[in-house]
Amino acid sequence: MVPLNVPNVLTVIRILLVPVLVVALLEKTGGGDLLAAIVFAVASVTDAIDGYLARSRNWVTTFGKLMDPIADKLLIVAALVALVSLGRLEAWVAMVIISREFAVTVLRVAVGAQQGVVISASGLGKLKTAVQVLMVMTLIAEHGRPLWVSLVVYGTVFVTVLSGADYFFGVRRRLSQRTPEPADALRPAPQPPRG
């Protein structure tokens, strides 16, 4: 059963807002973009709030640790796919961002399950999230592609790739810092000679 606390409720709300975002973006109505921008902004704010509450109130749960990053990825991926289908974003940009998110998620799960190592989000990872949100909001609000919008898009790609590399090398550093048991500790102690 899902533990009922505010961060978990906010995570579930964020997941439920994903189809609303997609429908608002793809619906051919005058207010669709405004609704999509509001939904995406609300969902992004709940991400910041639930993380803060979970840490500050000690409301961290297994459900939250599993579902919070999944909710974030669903939100970003849904927005990117919808924007590609609308012709507002190049498919390769979406694929680079989605591939990075998928690779980091798989790496996080694999390392956590096998090695018991948890790598928390770095400053670069938090910057990546912020620029992705900025890019999506910009593409929802701005239908054309003036130079400044292109700079936001390509800057987001750069920060996303850089943060992925930083996460990968962070995992390597943490794993190399773990002290393996020396082989001598596994050998039986030598027996004194019998006289």
C-alpha positions in Angstrom: 0.0 0.0 0.0 1.3 3.5 -0.9 2.1 5.5 2.2 -0.1 8.6 2.3 2.0 11.7 2.8 2.1 15.0 1.0 5.2 14.3 -1.2 3.7 11.0 -2.4 0.4 12.6 -3.2 2.2 15.3 -5.2 4.1 12.7 -7.1 0.8 10.9 -8.0 -0.7 14.2 -9.1 2.3 14.9 -11.3 1.8 11.5 -13.0 -1.9 12.2 -13.5 -1.1 15.6 -15.1 1.0 14.0 -17.8 -2.0 13.0 -20.1 -3.6 16.4 -19.4 -0.5 18.1 -20.6 -0.4 16.0 -23.8 -4.0 16.5 -24.6 -3.7 20.3 -24.0 -0.7 20.5 -26.3 -2.2 18.4 -29.1 -5.7 19.8 -28.9 -6.4 22.3 -31.7 -8.0 25.0 -29.6 -7.0 28.5 -28.8 -6.4 28.0 -25.1 -4.5 24.7 -25.5 -1.0 26.2 -25.2 -2.0 28.3 -22.2 -3.5 25.3 -20.4 -0.4 23.2 -21.3 1.9 25.9 -19.9 -0.1 26.1 -16.7 -0.2 22.3 -16.3 3.5 21.9 -17.0 4.4 24.8 -14.6 2.2 23.3 -11.8 3.7 19.8 -12.3 7.3 21.3 -12.2 6.5 23.2 -9.0 5.2 20.0 -7.4 8.5 18.3 -8.2 10.4 20.9 -6.2 7.9 21.0 -3.3 7.7 17.2 -2.8 11.4 16.8 -2.8 11.8 19.6 -0.3 9.1 18.2 2.0 10.3 14.6 1.8 13.8 15.7 2.9 12.9 18.4 5.5 10.1 16.4 7.2 11.8 13.0 6.9 8.9 11.8 4.8 11.2 9.8 2.4 9.5 6.5 1.4 10.4 3.6 -0.9 7.4 4.6 -3.1 8.7 8.2 -3.3 12.3 7.2 -4.1 11.0 4.9 -6.9 8.1 7.0 -8.4 9.4 10.6 -8.0 12.1 10.2 -10.7 9.7 8.2 -12.9 7.1 11.0 -12.7 9.8 13.5 -13.7 10.8 11.5 -16.7 7.2 10.9 -17.8 6.5 14.6 -17.7 9.6 15.6 -19.7 9.3 12.7 -22.2 5.6 13.4 -22.8 6.2 17.1 -23.4 9.1 16.4 -25.7 7.2 13.9 -27.8 4.2 16.2 -28.1 6.4 19.1 -29.1 8.1 17.0 -31.8 4.8 15.9 -33.2 3.8 19.6 -33.4 6.9 20.4 -35.3 8.2 22.8 -32.6 11.2 20.6 -31.6 13.6 18.6 -33.7 13.3 14.8 -33.2 17.1 14.4 -32.6 17.0 16.9 -29.7 14.2 14.9 -28.0 16.1 11.6 -28.6 19.3 13.0 -27.0 17.4 14.2 -23.9 15.3 11.0 -23.6 18.3 8.8 -24.1 20.2 10.6 -21.4 17.3 10.3 -19.0 16.8 6.6 -19.7 20.6 5.8 -19.4 20.9 7.6 -16.1 17.8 6.0 -14.7 19.0 2.5 -15.7 22.4 3.2 -14.3 21.0 4.5 -11.0 18.8 1.4 -10.6 21.6 -1.0 -11.5 24.2 0.5 -9.3 21.7 0.9 -6.4 20.6 -2.7 -6.7 24.0 -4.3 -7.1 26.4 -2.1 -5.2 24.1 -0.3 -2.7 25.6 3.1 -3.9 23.2 6.0 -4.2 24.4 9.0 -6.2 22.3 12.1 -5.3 21.6 14.8 -7.9 24.6 17.1 -8.3 24.4 20.8 -9.0 24.8 20.1 -12.7 21.9 17.6 -12.5 19.7 20.3 -10.9 20.7 22.8 -13.5 19.8 20.2 -16.2 16.3 19.9 -14.8 15.9 23.7 -14.6 17.0 24.3 -18.2 14.8 21.4 -19.5 11.8 23.0 -17.8 12.8 26.4 -19.3 13.1 24.9 -22.8 9.7 23.2 -22.6 8.0 26.3 -21.3 9.7 28.4 -24.0 8.6 26.0 -26.8 5.0 25.9 -25.5 4.8 29.7 -25.4 6.8 30.5 -28.5 5.6 29.0 -31.8 8.4 30.5 -34.0 12.1 29.8 -33.7 13.9 33.1 -33.2 17.6 32.8 -32.4 17.1 33.1 -28.6 14.8 30.0 -28.6 17.3 28.0 -30.6 20.0 29.0 -28.1 17.8 27.8 -25.2 17.2 24.5 -27.1 20.9 23.8 -27.9 22.0 25.0 -24.5 19.6 22.5 -22.9 21.1 19.7 -25.1 24.6 20.7 -24.0 23.8 20.8 -20.3 21.8 17.5 -20.5 24.7 15.7 -22.2 27.2 17.3 -19.8 25.2 16.3 -16.7 24.9 12.7 -18.0 28.7 12.5 -18.4 29.1 14.0 -14.9 26.7 11.4 -13.4 28.5 8.5 -15.1 32.0 9.7 -13.9 30.5 10.4 -10.5 29.3 6.7 -10.3 32.8 5.6 -11.4 34.5 7.7 -8.7 32.2 6.4 -6.0 32.7 2.8 -7.0 36.5 3.2 -7.2 36.5 4.8 -3.7 34.9 1.8 -2.1 37.6 -0.2 -0.4 37.4 -3.9 -1.5 38.2 -6.5 1.1 41.9 -7.5 0.7 42.4 -11.0 -0.6 44.4 -11.9 2.5 41.4 -11.4 4.7 39.7 -14.3 3.0 42.6 -16.7 3.5 42.8 -18.9 6.6 45.4 -17.7 9.2 48.6 -19.7 9.0 48.8 -22.4 11.7 51.8 -22.4 14.0 54.3 -25.2 13.4 53.8 -28.2 15.5 56.8 -29.1 17.7 
